[in-house]
Amino acid sequence: PDITEQDLQDWQELVYDSCTECGRCGIACPMGIDIASMVNVMRQGLAEAGLIPAELRAVMQEQGSRGTVFGVGPDQLSAAVEELRAQGIEVPLDKDQADVLVLSSTLDIQLYKDVLAATAKVMNHLGLNWTIHTCAFEGANFGLLSGYEKVQRFASERITREAIKCGAKTVIVPECGHAYPAMRWEGANEHGSPLPFEVLAVSEFLGREVASGRLKLNDMGKDNVVTYHDPCKIGRHGGVIDEPRTVLNALGVDLREMESHGKMNYCCGGGAGVFLINRAAPLRRAAFDLKREQVEATGADSLVTSCGSCRINFMAGADATNWDRKIESLMEMVGNNLA
């Protein structure tokens, strides 16, 4: 039968609310069907039909029209940088030439300012020629999340153009799960040719630097019992699984793995923009409950991750259930324990 507008309305809940595009289904599928990519194509179709959920659509339109996310743009970044400089942390802003272009996110500027501070500390500690640019700093890509390719291209090309302009050899993506594939793979697709620089997730970068011996960390001690949540887009999709564990081992903590971790990790429940959709709250809570049970089974006191969206979802679940586990940023742990 012909597809009706009501069919599309009904499918919206399946494609946006019920799926975080985490990709675990594709790994578990005996036929290897890449269901997450199919869902992404369906999101693109619904986006063209004007059926993006209102919460995602609002942020996508803001990013596409004003270049800001949740009201955060160049002025807010500059203010955050001045705060760090007042603390004695040097942050090179808008350098004409740099080897490393560091991206940030609205979350780090508004909510997780200690992560932004830790990032600057690590870059300076390593003596890198780096910069962050007011016109191309936002790693989040709400065009990708909503399925609206025009805004997806706009967001990634801003970064690509600035990286090329300043001669960056490396672009480092912040603790943001979907920002990684948005730049590393989709960024090249939108650019129309291979990117002339390397794209690294910040956890991937930290792992490399620790493994090479360039980044030395203080031993936090085995009384710090932690487990690690692999952000789906970085771990399962991106293959960045060993690197964050290399970092945690260098920190000397007692790392206890969940029953499902690494490639088979369970999603936090809020990925692919689902953490914004109000009507998806019951599904998010159910996903959080699954993760909570797995975390508690490890006996860990702290849940560490390298994705701000995952962190928000865990914090919301913890607040709703009076959960007492700490929820920590890998980047922040590193910045606080530089040797």
Residue frames relative to the residue before (quaternion, step in Angstrom):
aa qw qx qy qz dx dy dz
P 1.0000 0.0000 0.0000 0.0000 0.00 0.00 0.00
D 0.6038 -0.5525 0.4283 0.3831 3.56 -1.23 0.47
I 0.4670 -0.6498 0.5243 0.2911 3.53 -1.15 0.71
T 0.2230 -0.7878 0.5648 0.1035 3.55 -0.88 0.97
E 0.6497 -0.4949 0.3887 0.4265 3.53 -1.27 0.22
Q 0.6184 0.5451 -0.3465 0.4476 3.58 1.08 -0.66
D 0.5852 0.5611 -0.3651 0.4576 3.59 1.10 -0.69
L 0.6734 0.4960 -0.2952 0.4620 3.57 0.87 -0.96
Q 0.6253 0.5300 -0.3326 0.4664 3.57 1.00 -0.79
D 0.6705 0.5001 -0.2946 0.4621 3.58 0.95 -0.91
W 0.6861 0.4962 -0.2872 0.4477 3.59 0.96 -0.84
Q 0.5006 0.6689 -0.4248 0.3487 3.58 1.19 -0.45
E 0.6612 0.5122 -0.3134 0.4497 3.59 0.93 -0.86
L 0.6486 0.5149 -0.3158 0.4630 3.59 1.03 -0.78
V 0.7518 0.4493 -0.2174 0.4309 3.55 0.82 -1.08
Y 0.7551 0.3327 -0.1940 0.5305 3.60 1.08 -0.65
D 0.7565 0.4140 -0.2374 0.4471 3.61 0.53 -1.16
S 0.7843 0.4096 -0.1744 0.4321 3.56 0.82 -1.09
C 0.7624 0.3226 -0.1739 0.5334 3.60 1.23 -0.24
T 0.2081 -0.7771 0.5845 0.1053 3.55 -0.83 1.01
E 0.4132 -0.7214 0.4507 0.3252 3.59 1.33 0.12
C 0.2460 0.8133 -0.4972 0.1754 3.58 1.12 0.64
G 0.4211 -0.7577 0.4214 0.2665 3.59 1.18 -0.46
R 0.4341 0.7050 -0.4734 0.3005 3.60 1.20 0.01
C 0.6012 0.5717 -0.3583 0.4281 3.59 1.09 -0.69
G 0.6548 0.5236 -0.3123 0.4467 3.59 1.02 -0.78
I 0.6359 0.5059 -0.3236 0.4848 3.56 1.14 -0.68
A 0.7063 0.4645 -0.2628 0.4652 3.57 0.97 -0.89
C 0.5641 0.6359 -0.3817 0.3628 3.61 1.14 -0.62
P 0.4240 -0.7250 0.4748 0.2629 3.65 -0.67 1.01
M 0.6957 0.4371 -0.2713 0.5013 3.59 1.21 -0.40
G 0.4488 -0.7298 0.4262 0.2904 3.58 1.28 0.02
I 0.2937 0.7693 -0.5192 0.2288 3.59 1.10 0.58
D 0.3416 -0.7503 0.5344 0.1863 3.58 -0.78 1.06
I 0.1306 -0.8514 0.5057 0.0480 3.53 0.42 1.28
A 0.6269 0.5621 -0.3483 0.4120 3.60 0.95 -0.81
S 0.6577 0.4953 -0.3155 0.4718 3.59 0.98 -0.78
M 0.6227 0.5309 -0.3364 0.4660 3.57 1.10 -0.69
V 0.6323 0.5180 -0.3266 0.4745 3.56 1.04 -0.76
N 0.6314 0.5341 -0.3334 0.4527 3.59 1.02 -0.78
V 0.6330 0.5122 -0.3247 0.4813 3.58 1.03 -0.78
M 0.6445 0.5159 -0.3183 0.4660 3.57 1.03 -0.79
R 0.6101 0.5333 -0.3504 0.4696 3.59 1.06 -0.70
Q 0.6302 0.5304 -0.3382 0.4553 3.58 0.99 -0.78
G 0.6491 0.5203 -0.3094 0.4607 3.56 1.02 -0.82
L 0.6764 0.4780 -0.2892 0.4799 3.57 0.92 -0.91
A 0.6053 0.5504 -0.3572 0.4506 3.59 1.09 -0.69
E 0.6627 0.4924 -0.3058 0.4741 3.57 0.95 -0.84
A 0.6756 0.4725 -0.2841 0.4894 3.59 1.17 -0.56
G 0.5162 -0.6682 0.4030 0.3530 3.59 1.28 0.06
L 0.5552 0.6380 -0.3656 0.3885 3.58 1.21 0.47
I 0.2707 0.7302 -0.5656 0.2715 3.58 0.94 0.89
P 0.5333 -0.6103 0.4597 0.3632 3.66 -0.91 0.76
A 0.6372 -0.6027 0.3284 0.3504 3.54 -0.97 0.94
E 0.6624 0.5218 -0.3219 0.4305 3.61 0.91 -0.87
L 0.6742 0.4721 -0.2877 0.4897 3.58 0.95 -0.89
R 0.6447 0.5420 -0.3259 0.4294 3.56 0.94 -0.90
A 0.6440 0.5404 -0.3311 0.4286 3.59 0.93 -0.84
V 0.6975 0.4511 -0.2794 0.4816 3.60 0.87 -0.93
M 0.6188 0.5434 -0.3405 0.4537 3.59 1.04 -0.78
Q 0.6752 0.4875 -0.2963 0.4676 3.59 0.90 -0.90
E 0.6171 0.5366 -0.3416 0.4633 3.58 1.06 -0.73
Q 0.6816 0.4822 -0.2950 0.4646 3.59 0.85 -0.95
G 0.6920 0.4917 -0.2817 0.4472 3.58 0.99 -0.82
S 0.7460 0.4049 -0.2250 0.4784 3.59 1.02 -0.73
R 0.8089 0.2486 -0.1140 0.5205 3.60 0.93 -0.85
G 0.4279 -0.7178 0.4564 0.3056 3.58 1.21 -0.31
T 0.6058 0.5283 -0.3623 0.4719 3.58 1.26 0.29
V 0.2093 -0.7351 0.6258 0.1558 3.56 -1.33 0.29
F 0.8231 -0.0581 -0.0294 0.5642 3.59 -0.59 1.20
G 0.7132 -0.4843 0.2486 0.4417 3.55 1.03 0.84
V 0.5802 0.5857 -0.3744 0.4244 3.59 1.25 0.05
G 0.1149 0.7848 -0.5957 0.1265 3.54 -0.73 1.14
P 0.8321 -0.2138 0.1433 0.4912 3.60 -1.20 -0.46
D 0.6634 0.5138 -0.3268 0.4349 3.62 0.88 -0.86
Q 0.6694 0.4945 -0.2982 0.4673 3.58 0.95 -0.86
L 0.6280 0.5160 -0.3379 0.4745 3.60 1.04 -0.74
S 0.6531 0.5190 -0.3185 0.4502 3.59 0.89 -0.91
A 0.6456 0.5155 -0.3198 0.4638 3.59 1.00 -0.81
A 0.6488 0.5132 -0.3145 0.4656 3.58 1.00 -0.83
V 0.6371 0.5245 -0.3205 0.4650 3.56 1.03 -0.78
E 0.6479 0.5123 -0.3232 0.4619 3.58 0.97 -0.80
E 0.6025 0.5453 -0.3540 0.4629 3.59 1.09 -0.65
L 0.6680 0.4894 -0.3014 0.4726 3.58 0.94 -0.87
R 0.6437 0.5194 -0.3259 0.4578 3.58 0.96 -0.81
A 0.6259 0.5386 -0.3324 0.4557 3.58 1.09 -0.70
Q 0.6620 0.4737 -0.2884 0.5041 3.58 1.28 -0.47
G 0.5751 -0.6086 0.3653 0.4067 3.59 1.30 0.03
I 0.5313 0.6013 -0.4171 0.4268 3.59 1.25 0.33
E 0.3067 -0.7708 0.5319 0.1699 3.56 -0.60 1.13
V 0.0110 -0.7835 0.6206 -0.0297 3.56 -0.88 1.00
P 0.2411 -0.7825 0.5557 0.1439 3.62 -0.41 1.16
L 0.0965 -0.8245 0.5575 -0.0059 3.55 -0.47 1.26
D 0.8723 0.0292 -0.0434 0.4861 3.57 -0.97 0.97
K 0.1855 0.7789 -0.5718 0.1789 3.60 0.86 0.91
D 0.5239 -0.6539 0.4491 0.3101 3.58 -1.04 0.80
Q 0.7962 0.0932 -0.0221 0.5974 3.57 1.05 -0.81
A 0.1653 0.7710 -0.5986 0.1413 3.57 -0.91 0.94
D 0.4918 -0.6615 0.4842 0.2934 3.55 -1.14 0.66
V 0.7901 0.2182 -0.0808 0.5671 3.56 1.11 -0.77
L 0.1444 -0.7484 0.6425 0.0792 3.55 -0.89 1.03
V 0.1731 -0.7981 0.5740 0.0601 3.57 -0.61 1.19
L 0.2310 -0.7562 0.5983 0.1300 3.55 -0.89 0.97
S 0.1840 -0.7474 0.6249 0.1305 3.54 -1.26 0.43
S 0.2960 -0.7366 0.5626 0.2308 3.55 -1.18 -0.46
T 0.6716 -0.4819 0.3856 0.4100 3.52 -1.30 0.38
L 0.6266 0.5568 -0.3412 0.4253 3.58 0.98 -0.82
D 0.6965 0.4706 -0.2828 0.4620 3.59 0.92 -0.89
I 0.6711 0.4938 -0.2994 0.4649 3.58 1.10 -0.60
Q 0.7524 0.3796 -0.2073 0.4967 3.57 1.02 -0.78
L 0.8324 0.2695 -0.0764 0.4782 3.54 0.82 -1.06
Y 0.8061 0.2279 -0.0896 0.5388 3.59 0.79 -1.04
K 0.0011 0.8516 -0.5240 0.0111 3.60 0.68 1.06
D 0.5922 0.5743 -0.3693 0.4279 3.59 1.15 -0.52
V 0.6012 0.5447 -0.3603 0.4606 3.60 1.16 -0.52
L 0.6341 0.5125 -0.3217 0.4814 3.59 1.01 -0.81
A 0.6441 0.5146 -0.3125 0.4719 3.58 1.00 -0.83
A 0.6592 0.5121 -0.3073 0.4569 3.58 0.93 -0.89
T 0.6199 0.5446 -0.3410 0.4504 3.58 1.02 -0.79
A 0.6693 0.4903 -0.2990 0.4716 3.59 0.88 -0.92
K 0.6337 0.5392 -0.3322 0.4442 3.59 0.96 -0.83
V 0.6752 0.4977 -0.2969 0.4563 3.58 0.91 -0.93
M 0.6543 0.5125 -0.3183 0.4559 3.60 0.89 -0.88
N 0.6749 0.4810 -0.2871 0.4803 3.57 0.96 -0.87
H 0.6211 0.5575 -0.3284 0.4423 3.56 1.03 -0.84
L 0.7097 0.4420 -0.2467 0.4900 3.57 1.06 -0.80
G 0.4210 -0.7389 0.4406 0.2875 3.58 1.27 -0.13
L 0.3306 0.7762 -0.4796 0.2412 3.57 1.12 0.60
N 0.4114 -0.6406 0.5834 0.2828 3.53 -1.28 0.49
W 0.1993 0.8177 -0.4981 0.2087 3.56 0.10 1.31
T 0.0554 -0.7832 0.6173 0.0496 3.51 -1.31 0.25
I 0.1941 -0.7010 0.6608 0.1850 3.49 -1.41 0.20
H 0.2392 -0.8142 0.5205 0.0951 3.58 -0.83 0.98
T 0.4914 -0.6855 0.4570 0.2824 3.55 -0.87 0.97
C 0.7145 0.4469 -0.2644 0.4689 3.60 1.09 -0.62
A 0.7952 0.1423 -0.0859 0.5831 3.62 1.23 -0.10
F 0.3250 0.7659 -0.4930 0.2543 3.56 0.46 1.21
E 0.6360 0.5840 -0.3285 0.3829 3.59 1.14 -0.63
G 0.2847 -0.7867 0.5292 0.1411 3.56 -0.58 1.20
A 0.5961 0.5856 -0.3680 0.4077 3.60 1.09 -0.66
N 0.0937 -0.7953 0.5985 0.0199 3.56 -1.02 0.85
F 0.1429 -0.8387 0.5227 0.0536 3.55 -0.05 1.30
G 0.4924 0.5996 -0.4452 0.4471 3.55 1.28 0.05
L 0.6541 0.4984 -0.2990 0.4841 3.57 1.00 -0.85
L 0.6784 0.5039 -0.3024 0.4409 3.58 0.86 -0.92
S 0.7305 0.4300 -0.2417 0.4723 3.57 0.93 -0.87
G 0.4888 -0.6608 0.4357 0.3669 3.57 1.18 -0.53
Y 0.5602 0.6003 -0.3936 0.4135 3.60 1.27 0.09
E 0.3097 -0.8336 0.4304 0.1550 3.53 -0.02 1.39
K 0.5807 0.5946 -0.3876 0.3988 3.60 1.06 -0.61
V 0.6963 0.4325 -0.2684 0.5060 3.59 0.93 -0.87
Q 0.5793 0.5721 -0.3739 0.4443 3.59 1.09 -0.64
R 0.6788 0.4795 -0.2854 0.4773 3.59 0.89 -0.93
F 0.6236 0.5500 -0.3356 0.4427 3.59 0.97 -0.85
A 0.6980 0.4858 -0.2763 0.4477 3.59 0.86 -0.99
S 0.7174 0.4426 -0.2727 0.4637 3.60 0.84 -0.89
E 0.6545 0.5247 -0.3248 0.4369 3.59 1.02 -0.74
R 0.5512 0.5843 -0.3996 0.4417 3.62 1.13 -0.47
I 0.6851 0.4723 -0.2753 0.4814 3.55 0.95 -0.91
T 0.6551 0.5290 -0.3144 0.4383 3.57 0.87 -0.95
R 0.6700 0.5018 -0.3041 0.4548 3.58 0.86 -0.92
E 0.6798 0.4826 -0.3012 0.4629 3.60 0.92 -0.86
A 0.6291 0.5320 -0.3386 0.4545 3.59 1.02 -0.76
I 0.6580 0.4924 -0.3046 0.4814 3.58 0.97 -0.84
K 0.6506 0.5439 -0.3119 0.4285 3.56 0.95 -0.91
C 0.7596 0.3609 -0.2111 0.4983 3.60 0.92 -0.85
G 0.5083 -0.6950 0.3952 0.3200 3.58 1.28 0.14
A 0.2587 0.8005 -0.5067 0.1885 3.57 1.15 0.53
K 0.3138 -0.7276 0.5825 0.1809 3.53 -1.08 0.84
T 0.7866 0.1602 -0.0605 0.5932 3.56 1.23 -0.57
V 0.1270 -0.7380 0.6563 0.0917 3.54 -1.15 0.77
I 0.1706 -0.8021 0.5684 0.0667 3.56 -0.67 1.11
V 0.2916 -0.7687 0.5552 0.1258 3.53 -0.68 1.22
P 0.4740 -0.7004 0.4494 0.2877 3.63 -0.87 0.86
E 0.6796 -0.4375 0.3674 0.4602 3.55 -1.31 -0.17
C 0.4222 0.6436 -0.5026 0.3935 3.52 0.26 1.38
G 0.4353 -0.7611 0.4115 0.2488 3.57 -0.35 1.27
H 0.7673 0.3819 -0.2342 0.4589 3.59 0.55 -1.10
A 0.5368 0.6296 -0.4109 0.3828 3.62 1.18 -0.37
Y 0.6049 0.5888 -0.3499 0.4061 3.58 1.14 -0.61
P 0.7251 0.3703 -0.2691 0.5145 3.67 0.64 -0.90
A 0.5688 0.6036 -0.3879 0.4021 3.61 1.11 -0.58
M 0.7474 0.3436 -0.2085 0.5290 3.60 1.06 -0.70
R 0.7107 0.5054 -0.3028 0.3845 3.58 0.73 -1.01
W 0.8029 0.2043 -0.1087 0.5494 3.59 0.92 -0.85
E 0.7178 0.4335 -0.2711 0.4725 3.58 0.68 -1.03
G 0.5859 0.5875 -0.3719 0.4162 3.59 1.10 -0.60
A 0.6587 0.4876 -0.3014 0.4874 3.57 1.03 -0.78
N 0.6251 0.5352 -0.3385 0.4563 3.58 1.02 -0.77
E 0.6910 0.4698 -0.2791 0.4732 3.57 0.91 -0.93
H 0.6472 0.5162 -0.3159 0.4636 3.59 1.11 -0.66
G 0.4192 -0.7395 0.4344 0.2977 3.56 1.17 -0.57
S 0.7723 0.1370 -0.1124 0.6100 3.59 1.29 0.14
P 0.6692 -0.4847 0.3511 0.4404 3.60 -1.20 0.31
L 0.4717 -0.6721 0.4918 0.2898 3.57 -1.01 0.81
P 0.3896 -0.7480 0.4879 0.2248 3.63 -0.87 0.89
F 0.6868 0.3605 -0.2916 0.5598 3.57 1.09 0.71
E 0.4920 -0.6435 0.4980 0.3096 3.55 -1.27 0.39
V 0.2180 -0.7535 0.6070 0.1275 3.56 -1.07 0.79
L 0.0109 -0.8045 0.5924 -0.0406 3.57 -0.75 1.09
A 0.4169 -0.6186 0.5967 0.2957 3.54 -1.16 0.67
V 0.5777 -0.6171 0.3862 0.3693 3.59 -0.97 0.73
S 0.6243 0.5202 -0.3517 0.4647 3.63 1.06 -0.61
E 0.6102 0.5374 -0.3291 0.4802 3.57 1.13 -0.70
F 0.6478 0.5202 -0.2980 0.4701 3.56 0.97 -0.92
L 0.6684 0.4996 -0.3071 0.4576 3.60 0.86 -0.94
G 0.6510 0.5259 -0.3151 0.4476 3.57 0.96 -0.86
R 0.6460 0.5194 -0.3133 0.4635 3.56 0.98 -0.82
E 0.6842 0.4962 -0.2881 0.4502 3.55 0.90 -0.96
V 0.6341 0.5067 -0.3270 0.4840 3.59 1.06 -0.71
A 0.6738 0.5118 -0.2952 0.4439 3.58 0.87 -0.97
S 0.6791 0.4891 -0.2881 0.4655 3.60 1.08 -0.71
G 0.5013 -0.6615 0.4174 0.3701 3.57 1.25 -0.35
R 0.5150 0.6598 -0.4152 0.3565 3.58 1.26 -0.06
L 0.7524 0.3042 -0.1745 0.5576 3.57 1.10 -0.70
K 0.0533 -0.8102 0.5831 -0.0265 3.55 -0.43 1.27
L 0.1561 -0.8182 0.5528 0.0242 3.52 -0.88 1.04
N 0.5204 -0.6119 0.4971 0.3281 3.54 -1.25 0.48
D 0.4736 -0.6564 0.5147 0.2828 3.54 -1.16 0.67
M 0.2925 -0.7863 0.5244 0.1458 3.57 -0.60 1.16
G 0.5134 -0.6721 0.4041 0.3484 3.59 1.20 -0.37
K 0.5561 -0.6527 0.4222 0.2939 3.54 -1.14 0.75
D 0.5354 0.6063 -0.4284 0.4028 3.58 1.23 -0.05
N 0.5883 0.5017 -0.3660 0.5179 3.57 1.34 -0.06
V 0.0630 -0.8226 0.5646 -0.0245 3.57 -0.14 1.33
V 0.0522 0.8295 -0.5468 0.1011 3.57 -0.43 1.22
T 0.1475 -0.7150 0.6621 0.1692 3.51 -1.40 0.19
Y 0.3266 -0.7662 0.5278 0.1666 3.57 -1.14 0.61
H 0.2309 -0.7488 0.6097 0.1195 3.54 -0.97 0.99
D 0.2929 -0.7623 0.5560 0.1547 3.57 -0.68 1.14
P 0.3538 -0.7066 0.5612 0.2461 3.64 -0.59 1.03
C 0.5388 -0.6939 0.3635 0.3100 3.58 -0.65 1.12
K 0.7009 0.4802 -0.2831 0.4450 3.58 0.85 -0.95
I 0.6837 0.4611 -0.2801 0.4914 3.58 1.15 -0.59
G 0.7393 0.4192 -0.2245 0.4768 3.57 0.90 -0.95
R 0.7836 0.3426 -0.1948 0.4803 3.56 0.31 -1.25
H 0.7219 0.4208 -0.2480 0.4902 3.61 0.85 -0.94
G 0.7970 0.3658 -0.1598 0.4533 3.56 0.86 -0.99
G 0.4482 -0.7182 0.4397 0.2999 3.58 1.21 -0.28
V 0.5008 0.6323 -0.4408 0.3938 3.60 1.25 0.20
I 0.1854 0.8040 -0.5282 0.2006 3.54 0.20 1.34
D 0.7148 0.4484 -0.2584 0.4704 3.59 0.86 -0.94
E 0.6279 0.6079 -0.3440 0.3433 3.59 0.94 -0.90
P 0.6918 0.4469 -0.3238 0.4656 3.67 0.73 -0.81
R 0.6361 0.5175 -0.3323 0.4660 3.58 1.10 -0.60
T 0.5691 0.5586 -0.3719 0.4751 3.58 1.16 -0.54
V 0.6540 0.5116 -0.2996 0.4699 3.57 1.00 -0.85
L 0.6817 0.4869 -0.2955 0.4593 3.59 0.84 -0.96
N 0.6320 0.5148 -0.3335 0.4737 3.60 1.04 -0.71
A 0.6448 0.5124 -0.3208 0.4678 3.59 1.04 -0.75
L 0.6491 0.5032 -0.3131 0.4768 3.58 1.16 -0.56
G 0.4474 -0.7480 0.4064 0.2742 3.57 1.29 -0.09
V 0.4155 0.7134 -0.4757 0.3035 3.59 1.19 0.35
D 0.4976 -0.5966 0.5261 0.3458 3.55 -1.34 0.20
L 0.0975 -0.8269 0.5538 0.0059 3.57 -0.12 1.34
R 0.0261 -0.7952 0.6052 -0.0259 3.56 -0.69 1.13
E 0.3292 -0.7839 0.5000 0.1645 3.54 -0.62 1.17
M 0.4775 -0.6334 0.5315 0.2972 3.51 -1.21 0.66
E 0.6760 -0.4850 0.3565 0.4250 3.57 -1.23 0.40
S 0.7590 0.1829 -0.1089 0.6153 3.59 1.03 -0.82
H 0.2118 0.7704 -0.5690 0.1946 3.57 -0.48 1.22
G 0.7449 0.3795 -0.2805 0.4716 3.55 -1.29 0.11
K 0.8556 -0.0637 0.0692 0.5090 3.54 -0.92 -0.98
M 0.7532 0.3643 -0.2015 0.5093 3.60 1.10 -0.65
N 0.2503 0.8016 -0.5005 0.2106 3.57 1.25 0.41
Y 0.3990 -0.6748 0.5633 0.2610 3.56 -1.18 0.66
C 0.5193 -0.6369 0.4815 0.3047 3.58 -1.06 0.83
C 0.5551 -0.5911 0.4671 0.3525 3.56 -1.24 0.48
G 0.5358 -0.6397 0.3913 0.3881 3.57 1.22 -0.46
G 0.7411 0.4200 -0.2229 0.4740 3.58 1.22 -0.26
G 0.4148 0.7481 -0.4459 0.2635 3.59 1.26 0.07
A 0.7999 0.3073 -0.2412 0.4555 3.53 -1.43 0.22
G 0.7086 -0.4798 0.2545 0.4505 3.57 1.08 0.74
V 0.4362 0.7131 -0.4581 0.3022 3.59 1.25 -0.06
F 0.5840 0.5964 -0.3790 0.3995 3.62 1.11 -0.55
L 0.6599 0.5085 -0.3062 0.4605 3.60 1.24 -0.32
I 0.6499 0.5617 -0.3177 0.4017 3.58 1.12 -0.64
N 0.4121 -0.7619 0.4471 0.2233 3.56 -0.40 1.25
R 0.7025 0.4841 -0.2877 0.4351 3.59 0.83 -0.93
A 0.6233 0.5491 -0.3381 0.4424 3.61 1.26 -0.28
A 0.3534 0.7879 -0.4571 0.2130 3.60 1.29 -0.03
P 0.6614 0.5022 -0.3432 0.4388 3.68 0.83 -0.77
L 0.6540 0.4958 -0.3149 0.4768 3.60 1.02 -0.74
R 0.6258 0.5294 -0.3350 0.4647 3.59 1.00 -0.79
R 0.6598 0.5122 -0.3098 0.4542 3.56 0.94 -0.89
A 0.6410 0.5213 -0.3259 0.4595 3.59 1.00 -0.79
A 0.6498 0.5051 -0.3100 0.4759 3.58 1.01 -0.82
F 0.6328 0.5251 -0.3268 0.4659 3.57 1.00 -0.82
D 0.6348 0.5387 -0.3348 0.4413 3.59 0.95 -0.81
L 0.6239 0.5267 -0.3360 0.4696 3.60 1.03 -0.76
K 0.6791 0.4770 -0.2909 0.4762 3.59 0.90 -0.93
R 0.6237 0.5535 -0.3420 0.4333 3.57 0.96 -0.84
E 0.6564 0.5071 -0.3096 0.4649 3.57 0.93 -0.87
Q 0.6681 0.4971 -0.3053 0.4618 3.58 0.96 -0.83
V 0.6331 0.5200 -0.3289 0.4697 3.59 1.02 -0.78
E 0.6797 0.5005 -0.2980 0.4458 3.57 0.83 -0.97
A 0.6259 0.5541 -0.3406 0.4304 3.60 1.06 -0.68
T 0.6378 0.5266 -0.3387 0.4485 3.61 1.15 -0.46
G 0.3997 -0.7124 0.4793 0.3209 3.58 1.15 -0.54
A 0.4194 0.7202 -0.4596 0.3069 3.59 1.27 0.17
D 0.4034 -0.7028 0.5379 0.2321 3.54 -1.18 0.69
S 0.7919 0.2322 -0.0786 0.5592 3.54 1.20 -0.58
L 0.2264 -0.7344 0.6271 0.1276 3.54 -1.12 0.83
V 0.1189 -0.8034 0.5831 0.0215 3.57 -0.58 1.20
T 0.0691 0.7821 -0.6180 0.0405 3.58 -1.04 0.76
S 0.3110 -0.7338 0.5698 0.2003 3.56 -1.33 0.11
C 0.6129 0.4800 -0.3724 0.5053 3.55 0.92 1.02
G 0.4208 -0.7360 0.4758 0.2344 3.55 -0.67 1.12
S 0.6345 0.5289 -0.3376 0.4512 3.59 1.04 -0.72
C 0.6208 0.5181 -0.3345 0.4840 3.59 1.01 -0.79
R 0.6496 0.5361 -0.3126 0.4393 3.53 0.95 -0.92
I 0.6396 0.5219 -0.3188 0.4658 3.58 0.98 -0.86
N 0.6764 0.4980 -0.2998 0.4524 3.56 0.89 -0.94
F 0.6497 0.5026 -0.3146 0.4758 3.58 0.99 -0.80
M 0.6613 0.5093 -0.3132 0.4530 3.58 0.94 -0.85
A 0.6368 0.5155 -0.3272 0.4709 3.58 1.04 -0.76
G 0.6612 0.4986 -0.3027 0.4718 3.58 0.99 -0.83
A 0.6466 0.5199 -0.3147 0.4610 3.55 1.01 -0.83
D 0.6469 0.5217 -0.3135 0.4594 3.57 1.01 -0.82
A 0.6894 0.4932 -0.2811 0.4500 3.58 0.97 -0.87
T 0.7756 0.3341 -0.1649 0.5096 3.59 1.12 -0.65
N 0.4162 -0.7168 0.4555 0.3246 3.61 1.31 0.11
W 0.2226 0.7909 -0.5284 0.2138 3.56 1.02 0.87
D 0.3213 -0.8111 0.4685 0.1391 3.57 -0.80 1.00
R 0.4799 0.6727 -0.4542 0.3331 3.63 1.20 0.11
K 0.4591 -0.6433 0.5332 0.3019 3.55 -1.15 0.69
I 0.1708 -0.7542 0.6259 0.1012 3.58 -1.10 0.71
E 0.0192 -0.8656 0.4938 -0.0806 3.55 -0.25 1.32
S 0.4378 -0.6646 0.5533 0.2460 3.50 -1.35 0.53
L 0.4862 -0.6561 0.4947 0.2972 3.58 -0.93 0.91
M 0.6501 0.5291 -0.3169 0.4439 3.58 0.93 -0.89
E 0.6654 0.5077 -0.3034 0.4555 3.55 0.94 -0.88
M 0.6229 0.5352 -0.3368 0.4606 3.58 1.03 -0.76
V 0.6539 0.5032 -0.3096 0.4726 3.58 0.97 -0.85
G 0.6778 0.5097 -0.3010 0.4361 3.60 0.83 -0.96
N 0.6969 0.4653 -0.2683 0.4752 3.58 1.11 -0.62
N 0.7701 0.3321 -0.1644 0.5192 3.59 1.26 -0.23
L 0.2285 0.7738 -0.5477 0.2216 3.57 0.98 0.89
A 0.4288 -0.7139 0.4900 0.2577 3.58 -0.81 0.99
